[in-house]
Amino acid sequence: MNIYGKILKLFGWSVTVSVPDYPKAIICVAPHTSNWDFILGKLAYAAVGRHGGFLMKESWFFWPLGPIFRAIGGVPVPRRKKNYSLVQLLIERFRKEPRLVLAITPEGTRKPTARWHTGFLEISRRADVPLILAAIDFGTKQVLIEKQFRPTGDNEADIREIKKYYSRFTGKKPDNFITD
């Protein structure tokens, strides 16, 4: 067990991974109700010897955090730029780079929202990269990276199916996680 796994174990967390270590993949991570989700997710993925990047709103990329976040795989997400397609940018990046694994939270916020973003589905489908569903379950203190999902192109139906999968998990702030 590496240092990351020891840290998680010290705090009572376990990690279960049953999907391959793809060179390219999108990891859909939910519930996302706390900043602790980021820390637990990074520790869990490193605990199994894997490296993945993540999307985070660009306002977090100020000095001195910006260089640190970029160094550990952070991709800033602009919130207010018009004529900017993050989806298209990431599709092109997946096509160019030999190895790219990115964690994306479909809720896009830690606040309660029933409206989940669908860009991760488009990126997975159009860049032809696997979509992995990962859960950070505060109810059981488990990080589970165990399900693969194939987007169909019907984003509404796909989101319903993904929410159904995640409905059994508990966020740090349970009232902030909406799957219905």
N, C-alpha and C positions, 0 to 999 in steps of 0.2 A: 504494500500500500504506500503510495507516495504522500507527500506532505499535504496536498489538497484533500485527499481522502481522509487523512488523519484529522484534519481540521473539521471536516463535516462530521466524522464519527464522534469527535469530542463533543459536538453540540447535538448529538442524537440523530443525525441525518444519514440516510442511505441513498445509494445511487444504483439504479437498474438500467442497463443499456442492452437492448437486444437487436439493434439495427446495425448494419455494417458501417464502417468508417468510410463513407463516400468521399472522394476528393472534392466533389461539388455537391452542395445540398443547401436547402433552406430548412431551418429548424423553427417551426412555429412553437412559441413558448407561451403557455397560459397556465393558470391565472396570472395576471400581472396587476397586482394591487399595492405593491410596495417597492421601494428601492432595494429591499433585501432580495428580491427576485433576481436582480442583476448579479449580485454577489454570489448567491447560491448557485445560479446557473453557470457562472464562470468557474466556480470551484468544482462543481459536479462534472463539467465537461473535461476539465483539467485532471480530475481525479481518475478518469478512465484513460488518460494519456492522449486526449484529443485537443485540437485547437480550433476554435471558431471565432468569427467576428460577430458584430452585433450592430444594429441600427439604434441610434439614440438622437433625440432632438438636438439640433446644432447649438442651442443655448447652453448646453453642458460643456461645449468644447472651448471654454475660455482658459486663459493661462492661470494656473499650471496644469489644470486637468486635461485640456485639449491634447497636448502631446502625449500624455499618459494614455488616454483613451484610444488615440490613433495607434500607439505602439502595441496595444493589446487587441487590436482588430476593430476598433470603433469606426463607424461610418456615420458622419453627421447627416441628419435629415433636416433640410430647410423646411420651415412651416409656412412661410409667407411668400415664397417666390412664385410668381405667375410664369407661365410658359416653361415650366421645369417639370420634367417627368422622371421622378425617382425610379419608377418601374422600368422605364426604357434604359436609364443609366445602368441599373443593376443587371438587366438582361444582357446588355453589351459587355459589362464587366464579367459576367459568368461565361460568356462566349470567348473572351480573350484570355482569362486567367486559367492556368492549369489546375489550381487548387483554390477553392473559395467556398467556405461554409459560413453562412450568416444566420444568426438568431434574430427572429422578428416576432414582436408581440402583436397579435392581430387586433387587440383592443386599442393599441396606440396611445394609451393613457393608463394611469393608475386609478383614475376616478371611475365611478360606475358608468358603464355605457353598454347598451344593447346593440349598438351599431359597430360591428367589427369591420375593419378594413379588408379589402380583397386583393390588394396589390401583390401580396406574397403568393397567392394562387396564380395570378397572371405571370409572375416571374418564374415560378416553378414550371408552369405549363409551357410558356413560350421559350424559355431557355433550356427546356428539357432537362431539368435537374430534379432529383428526388426531394420530396417534401416529407419531413419528419415531424411528428407531433411529440412534443416534450411537455411534461407537466411538472410543476413545482407545487407539491401538495403539502400545505402546512398542517392539514389534519392528521396525516400519517408520518410527516417529516421524511418524505421520499421525493427524490427527483427521478422521474421515469422518462426514459427516452426509448420508447419501445414500439411505436406505431408509425407505419408509413402510409401516406395518403396520396392518391393519384387524382389531381384535379381533372374535372370533366369538361370544363369550359362553361358550365352553368354555375356561376359564382354564388348565387343565392342558395341553390341546393347544396353546394359544397360547404358553405358556411354553416347551414343548418346541420349537416352531418358532423362537421368538426365541433360545433357547439355541443352537440349530443355527446360526443366522446368526452369533452372536457367537463360536462355537467357533474361528474362524480368527484371532481377535485375541489379542494378548499384553498382559497387564497389567504394570505396573512390577514387581510381585511375582507372577510367573507361577504359583507354587504356591498363591496365594490365589484364583485364578480357576477356578471349577468350572462346567462346562457340561454334564456328563454325570450 
